[in-house]
Amino acid sequence: MDDNFRSQDRPSCINITAIIQAHEILMYQKFLFSLVLLPLGLLPACGFVSHQSIYEGVRGNEKAKTTGTPQKPSALPNYDQYEKEREVLKNKFLDKENRTL
């Protein structure tokens, strides 16, 4: 009777061990998958270029063109001043356009 009990118990132990191993493999695969996805999710942030950075690049390029020449550079305003001037012009244009309609 004792041998019969052990033979019935043994397959269930093997099944439990196999389930635990399968679970560990699955958890490891999820871990690896998340390790791959995290850098891919952050990758677009590396290429983010703002309007301000483009404007400042153009502004710096214009200053560099006139370096070492007697020509006085046309001083472009900083980005905040540029935005204010742009908003004023845009509002004037929209007001003028609304009057014509």
ZAMARGU-4260 file (C-alpha; in steps of 0.2 Angstrom, whole numbers, plus 5000, padded with zeros to 4 digits):
<rodrens>
0) 5000/5000/5000 | 5014/5012/5004 | 5022/5009/4987 | 5006/5012/4978 | 5004/5029/4987
5) 5022/5034/4982 | 5019/5030/4964 | 5003/5040/4963 | 5012/5055/4972 | 5027/5055/4961
10) 5019/5060/4944 | 5011/5075/4953 | 5027/5081/4960 | 5035/5080/4943 | 5020/5090/4936
15) 5022/5103/4949 | 5041/5104/4946 | 5038/5106/4927 | 5025/5120/4930 | 5037/5129/4941
20) 5050/5128/4928 | 5038/5134/4915 | 5033/5148/4926 | 5051/5153/4929 | 5055/5153/4910
25) 5040/5163/4906 | 5045/5176/4919 | 5062/5177/4912 | 5056/5179/4895 | 5044/5194/4901
30) 5059/5201/4909 | 5070/5201/4893 | 5055/5207/4883 | 5053/5222/4895 | 5072/5225/4894
35) 5071/5227/4875 | 5055/5237/4875 | 5061/5250/4888 | 5076/5257/4877 | 5065/5256/4862
40) 5052/5267/4871 | 5064/5280/4876 | 5073/5281/4859 | 5061/5294/4851 | 5066/5306/4865
45) 5084/5306/4859 | 5079/5313/4842 | 5067/5326/4849 | 5070/5343/4841 | 5061/5358/4847
50) 5056/5374/4837 | 5067/5383/4849 | 5083/5373/4846 | 5080/5375/4827 | 5079/5394/4829
55) 5094/5395/4840 | 5104/5385/4828 | 5099/5397/4814 | 5103/5412/4825 | 5120/5405/4829
60) 5124/5401/4811 | 5119/5419/4806 | 5131/5425/4819 | 5145/5414/4813 | 5144/5419/4795
65) 5148/5437/4799 | 5162/5433/4811 | 5179/5440/4806 | 5171/5451/4792 | 5168/5470/4793
70) 5149/5467/4790 | 5138/5469/4805 | 5127/5454/4809 | 5108/5456/4808 | 5105/5452/4826
75) 5091/5440/4827 | 5081/5441/4844 | 5081/5427/4856 | 5068/5414/4855 | 5056/5422/4867
80) 5056/5439/4859 | 5054/5430/4842 | 5039/5421/4849 | 5031/5437/4855 | 5034/5446/4838
85) 5027/5431/4829 | 5011/5431/4840 | 5008/5450/4837 | 5010/5448/4818 | 4999/5432/4818
90) 4985/5441/4828 | 4986/5456/4816 | 4985/5445/4801 | 4970/5436/4808 | 4961/5452/4813
95) 4964/5459/4795 | 4957/5442/4788 | 4942/5442/4799 | 4938/5460/4793 | 4938/5455/4775
100) 4926/5441/4778
</rodrens>
